[in-house]
Amino acid sequence: MIAHEGRVGGGGGAEVPLPGWALALEPELAAPLRTGEPAVVATVRDGDCLLDLRCVPVAEDERLVRAVTAARERLQQNSR
């Protein structure tokens, strides 16, 4: 986990920073995460693929772990 400033969406608070934490992964995982099933929105910043978990319900943790595992497997298969 690394310190990370998320951003407010639209409306009157658009782009207002929200201090928090993000899970930092290999930057190469961004594309397979975004195109996987389920798709996981990841941001690449300063050489890390960041997953801001602020809006991920605890009940979805295992699903997210499976998505990251599948993305890693796809990345390894494509690099062979």
Secondary structure as a PSIPRED ss2 file (coil, helix, strand):
# PSIPRED VFORMAT (PSIPRED V4.0)

   1 M C   1.000  0.000  0.000
   2 I E   0.000  0.000  1.000
   3 A E   0.000  0.000  1.000
   4 H E   0.000  0.000  1.000
   5 E E   0.000  0.000  1.000
   6 G E   0.000  0.000  1.000
   7 R E   0.000  0.000  1.000
   8 V C   1.000  0.000  0.000
   9 G C   1.000  0.000  0.000
  10 G C   1.000  0.000  0.000
  11 G H   0.000  1.000  0.000
  12 G H   0.000  1.000  0.000
  13 G H   0.000  1.000  0.000
  14 A C   1.000  0.000  0.000
  15 E C   1.000  0.000  0.000
  16 V C   1.000  0.000  0.000
  17 P E   0.000  0.000  1.000
  18 L E   0.000  0.000  1.000
  19 P E   0.000  0.000  1.000
  20 G E   0.000  0.000  1.000
  21 W E   0.000  0.000  1.000
  22 A E   0.000  0.000  1.000
  23 L E   0.000  0.000  1.000
  24 A E   0.000  0.000  1.000
  25 L E   0.000  0.000  1.000
  26 E C   1.000  0.000  0.000
  27 P H   0.000  1.000  0.000
  28 E H   0.000  1.000  0.000
  29 L H   0.000  1.000  0.000
  30 A H   0.000  1.000  0.000
  31 A H   0.000  1.000  0.000
  32 P H   0.000  1.000  0.000
  33 L H   0.000  1.000  0.000
  34 R H   0.000  1.000  0.000
  35 T H   0.000  1.000  0.000
  36 G C   1.000  0.000  0.000
  37 E C   1.000  0.000  0.000
  38 P C   1.000  0.000  0.000
  39 A C   1.000  0.000  0.000
  40 V C   1.000  0.000  0.000
  41 V C   1.000  0.000  0.000
  42 A C   1.000  0.000  0.000
  43 T E   0.000  0.000  1.000
  44 V E   0.000  0.000  1.000
  45 R E   0.000  0.000  1.000
  46 D C   1.000  0.000  0.000
  47 G C   1.000  0.000  0.000
  48 D E   0.000  0.000  1.000
  49 C E   0.000  0.000  1.000
  50 L E   0.000  0.000  1.000
  51 L E   0.000  0.000  1.000
  52 D E   0.000  0.000  1.000
  53 L H   0.000  1.000  0.000
  54 R H   0.000  1.000  0.000
  55 C H   0.000  1.000  0.000
  56 V C   1.000  0.000  0.000
  57 P C   1.000  0.000  0.000
  58 V H   0.000  1.000  0.000
  59 A H   0.000  1.000  0.000
  60 E H   0.000  1.000  0.000
  61 D H   0.000  1.000  0.000
  62 E H   0.000  1.000  0.000
  63 R H   0.000  1.000  0.000
  64 L H   0.000  1.000  0.000
  65 V H   0.000  1.000  0.000
  66 R H   0.000  1.000  0.000
  67 A H   0.000  1.000  0.000
  68 V H   0.000  1.000  0.000
  69 T H   0.000  1.000  0.000
  70 A H   0.000  1.000  0.000
  71 A H   0.000  1.000  0.000
  72 R H   0.000  1.000  0.000
  73 E H   0.000  1.000  0.000
  74 R H   0.000  1.000  0.000
  75 L H   0.000  1.000  0.000
  76 Q H   0.000  1.000  0.000
  77 Q H   0.000  1.000  0.000
  78 N H   0.000  1.000  0.000
  79 S C   1.000  0.000  0.000
  80 R C   1.000  0.000  0.000
